[in-house]
Amino acid sequence: MIIVRLSGGVGNQMFQYAAAKSLAIAKNTSLEIDINNFKHYTNNFRVYNLNYFNITSKINNNKIIRIYSNKYVYYLLRKTNKFLLNFILNIYFEPKHYFNQNFFDLSKNTYLIGYFQSELYFKSIFKTICSEFKFKVIFDSLLVDKVKSKPSSVSIHVRRGDYLNSKICSEFNVCNLDYFYKGINLISKKITNPYFFIFSDDVMWCKKNLKIPFPHYFVEGDNKDTSLRDLQLMSLCKHNIISNSTFSWWGAYLNQNENKIVIAPKIWFNHSDKSYYKDIVPDNWIKI
């Protein structure tokens, strides 16, 4: 059995699940998900979101796994006795932020901990992943119809919010207006009559600062209550301009348009070692 420890927002959860699903299929074994980590987030900042998708894996309720998920036990065992951690399951801590070539050499009985932010973990089962990440419901039928009515719809995702936090900002590059204007200019030369849908956790800032010389629509209300709606809408757009965010990454990845154009930032993290994030953007996306 493969068990994966879920953490973070919906984009991170999707990466973790997709990699684990791919490993479970490769090893011809079952997959279960550990969601106990969400108990340790304060003020419901992060919650389990995969229940909104048609995923086929069960939630793990093993009492021992529940103990391992306790953040204090987890850190204590990781620091003092990794052998004890591996006594029941092979515990795999993601060693690097990019694709690990030895990932599929892992045991069929492994507990996965990491982010796994690369399609290389699950590219071979693309259709399966898209099937599992189909939404169970339509969150806003009026907006869905509006997006579908535009034959050249383009999503723009502007991630600000927590990225402006001093600690997070030191790690993540914040995409500036120049990036978005370059993306808009580039995509407008490749398609006819583009119609832009702007998604952001700071829509007021976008309305004030992002001047788009094409028909466009600001989608209101990007917060923890509307994030899944926005992810669904972004995936329905024909083309995508994303931020360095796993949230908009999945909006573009689930876009089923065979001729889609996806524009992504060349710099994802503020890290001196560029190999740190070398696998996160698929090769067929345009990096600027």
C-alpha positions in Angstrom: 0.0 0.0 0.0 1.1 3.6 -0.8 0.0 6.2 1.7 0.6 9.9 1.0 0.6 12.7 3.6 -1.4 15.6 2.3 -0.6 19.2 3.3 -0.9 22.7 2.0 -3.5 24.2 -0.3 -5.5 22.5 -3.0 -2.7 22.8 -5.6 -0.2 21.1 -3.3 -2.7 18.4 -2.3 -3.2 17.7 -6.0 0.5 17.3 -6.7 0.9 15.0 -3.7 -2.1 12.8 -4.7 -1.1 12.6 -8.4 2.5 11.5 -7.6 1.2 8.9 -5.1 -1.4 7.6 -7.5 1.2 7.2 -10.2 3.5 5.2 -7.8 0.6 3.0 -6.7 -0.3 2.2 -10.3 3.3 1.5 -11.1 3.6 -0.9 -8.1 0.2 -2.4 -8.7 -1.0 -1.6 -5.2 -3.6 0.5 -3.5 -3.4 4.1 -2.4 -4.7 5.8 0.7 -4.4 9.4 1.8 -3.5 10.7 5.2 -5.3 14.0 6.0 -4.5 14.2 9.7 -2.0 17.0 9.1 -4.8 19.5 8.5 -5.7 19.3 12.2 -2.6 21.3 12.9 -3.4 24.3 10.7 -4.8 27.3 12.6 -8.0 29.2 11.7 -8.8 26.7 8.9 -6.0 28.3 6.8 -5.6 25.0 4.9 -8.3 22.3 4.7 -8.6 19.0 2.9 -10.0 19.8 -0.6 -9.8 16.6 -2.6 -13.3 15.5 -1.6 -14.6 17.9 -4.3 -13.0 15.6 -7.0 -13.8 12.1 -8.2 -10.7 10.6 -6.6 -10.9 6.9 -6.1 -8.6 6.5 -3.1 -9.7 6.1 0.5 -8.7 8.1 3.6 -6.4 6.2 5.8 -7.7 5.7 9.4 -4.9 3.6 10.8 -4.2 4.6 14.4 -0.4 4.3 14.0 -0.4 6.5 10.9 -2.5 9.0 12.8 0.3 9.0 15.5 2.9 9.6 12.8 0.9 12.5 11.5 1.1 14.3 14.8 3.6 17.1 14.0 5.4 16.7 17.3 5.8 13.0 17.0 6.8 13.4 13.4 9.6 15.8 14.0 10.8 13.9 17.1 11.0 10.6 15.2 12.6 12.2 12.1 15.3 13.8 14.2 16.0 11.0 16.6 15.3 7.6 15.1 14.4 7.3 11.4 14.7 3.5 11.8 11.7 3.6 14.2 9.7 5.5 11.6 10.5 2.8 9.0 9.7 -0.1 11.3 6.1 -0.4 10.0 6.3 1.5 6.7 9.0 2.7 4.5 9.0 6.5 5.1 10.0 8.5 2.1 10.9 12.2 2.6 11.2 14.0 -0.7 14.9 14.9 -0.9 14.8 17.7 -3.5 12.2 20.0 -4.9 12.6 18.7 -8.4 11.8 15.3 -9.9 13.6 12.4 -8.3 14.7 9.8 -10.9 14.6 7.1 -8.3 11.0 7.7 -7.2 9.6 4.7 -9.0 12.2 2.4 -7.3 10.4 2.9 -4.0 8.8 0.0 -2.2 5.1 -0.8 -2.8 4.7 -0.2 1.0 5.7 3.4 1.3 4.5 6.5 3.2 5.2 9.6 1.1 6.0 13.0 2.5 6.8 15.9 0.2 5.4 18.2 -2.5 6.3 16.4 -5.8 5.7 19.5 -7.9 6.4 18.1 -11.4 4.3 16.4 -14.0 7.1 14.0 -14.5 5.8 12.0 -11.5 2.5 11.4 -13.2 2.8 12.3 -16.9 2.4 8.7 -17.9 -1.0 8.5 -16.4 -2.3 11.9 -17.6 -5.8 10.6 -18.5 -6.2 8.9 -15.2 -5.2 12.1 -13.3 -7.6 14.2 -15.4 -10.4 11.7 -14.7 -9.7 11.7 -10.9 -9.6 15.5 -10.8 -13.0 16.0 -12.4 -15.1 18.1 -10.2 -18.2 16.6 -8.7 -20.2 19.8 -9.0 -20.5 23.0 -11.0 -19.8 25.7 -8.5 -21.2 28.7 -10.5 -23.2 27.7 -13.6 -23.6 31.4 -14.8 -19.8 31.9 -14.8 -19.2 28.5 -16.4 -21.6 29.5 -19.2 -19.9 32.9 -19.5 -16.4 31.2 -19.9 -17.7 28.6 -22.3 -19.4 31.3 -24.4 -16.0 32.9 -25.2 -14.2 30.8 -27.9 -10.8 32.5 -27.2 -11.0 32.7 -23.4 -7.8 33.3 -21.5 -7.4 33.0 -17.7 -5.0 35.2 -15.9 -4.2 34.3 -12.3 -2.6 37.0 -10.2 -1.2 35.6 -6.9 -0.6 38.2 -4.3 -2.0 37.7 -0.8 0.3 35.5 1.2 3.1 36.0 -1.3 3.5 39.5 0.0 4.3 38.2 3.5 7.9 38.9 4.2 8.8 35.3 5.0 7.0 33.8 2.0 8.2 36.7 -0.3 11.8 35.8 0.4 11.2 32.3 -1.1 8.6 32.9 -3.9 9.1 35.4 -6.7 6.1 37.7 -7.0 5.0 38.1 -10.6 5.0 41.8 -11.5 2.8 43.8 -14.0 5.5 43.5 -16.6 5.2 39.7 -16.6 1.4 39.9 -17.1 1.7 42.5 -19.8 4.2 40.4 -21.7 2.0 37.4 -21.4 -1.1 39.3 -22.6 0.9 40.7 -25.5 2.3 37.4 -26.5 -1.0 35.5 -26.3 -2.9 38.2 -28.2 -0.5 37.7 -31.2 -1.2 33.9 -31.2 -5.0 33.9 -31.0 -7.8 36.0 -32.4 -10.3 38.0 -30.3 -9.0 37.0 -26.9 -11.2 37.5 -23.9 -9.4 37.6 -20.6 -10.8 36.3 -17.2 -8.8 37.7 -14.3 -8.6 35.6 -11.1 -6.8 36.9 -8.0 -6.8 36.9 -4.2 -6.6 40.7 -4.6 -9.1 41.6 -7.3 -9.3 45.3 -6.2 -5.5 45.7 -6.8 -5.9 44.1 -10.2 -8.8 46.4 -11.2 -6.7 49.4 -10.2 -3.4 48.4 -11.7 -3.9 45.8 -14.5 -4.9 47.6 -17.6 -5.9 45.2 -20.4 -6.6 46.5 -23.9 -8.9 43.7 -24.7 -12.3 42.5 -23.5 -12.0 41.2 -20.0 -13.8 40.2 -16.8 -12.6 40.4 -13.2 -13.8 37.3 -11.3 -14.7 38.4 -7.8 -14.2 36.6 -4.5 -11.0 34.6 -4.7 -10.7 33.2 -1.2 -10.8 29.9 0.5 -14.6 29.7 -0.2 -14.3 30.4 -3.9 -10.9 28.9 -4.7 -12.3 25.6 -6.1 -14.8 27.6 -8.2 -11.9 29.6 -9.6 -9.9 26.5 -10.3 -12.8 25.0 -12.2 -13.3 28.2 -14.2 -9.5 28.4 -15.1 -9.5 24.9 -16.3 -12.4 25.7 -18.7 -10.6 28.6 -20.3 -9.0 27.8 -23.7 -5.6 29.4 -22.7 -3.9 30.3 -19.5 -1.5 32.9 -18.1 -0.5 31.6 -14.6 1.4 32.9 -11.6 4.1 30.8 -9.9 1.3 29.1 -8.0 0.4 25.4 -7.8 -3.2 26.6 -7.8 -3.1 28.2 -11.3 -0.7 25.5 -12.4 -3.5 22.9 -12.0 -6.0 25.2 -13.6 -3.8 25.2 -16.8 -2.9 21.5 -16.5 -6.6 20.4 -16.4 -7.4 22.6 -19.4 -8.5 20.1 -22.0 -8.0 22.3 -25.1 -5.6 20.4 -27.3 -4.3 23.6 -28.7 -4.0 25.5 -25.5 -1.3 28.1 -24.9 0.0 28.3 -21.3 2.3 31.1 -20.3 4.3 30.6 -17.0 6.9 32.6 -15.1 10.5 31.6 -15.9 11.4 32.3 -12.2 9.3 30.3 -9.8 11.3 30.6 -6.6 13.8 33.2 -5.3 16.5 30.5 -5.2 20.1 30.9 -6.4 20.1 27.3 -7.6 17.9 27.3 -10.7 17.7 23.5 -10.7 15.7 23.9 -7.5 12.5 24.4 -9.7 13.7 23.1 -13.1 10.9 20.5 -13.4 7.9 22.4 -12.3 6.9 24.0 -15.6 6.1 21.5 -18.4 8.2 21.7 -21.5 5.3 22.6 -23.8 4.4 25.7 -21.8 5.9 29.1 -22.6 8.2 30.5 -19.9 8.8 34.3 -19.8 
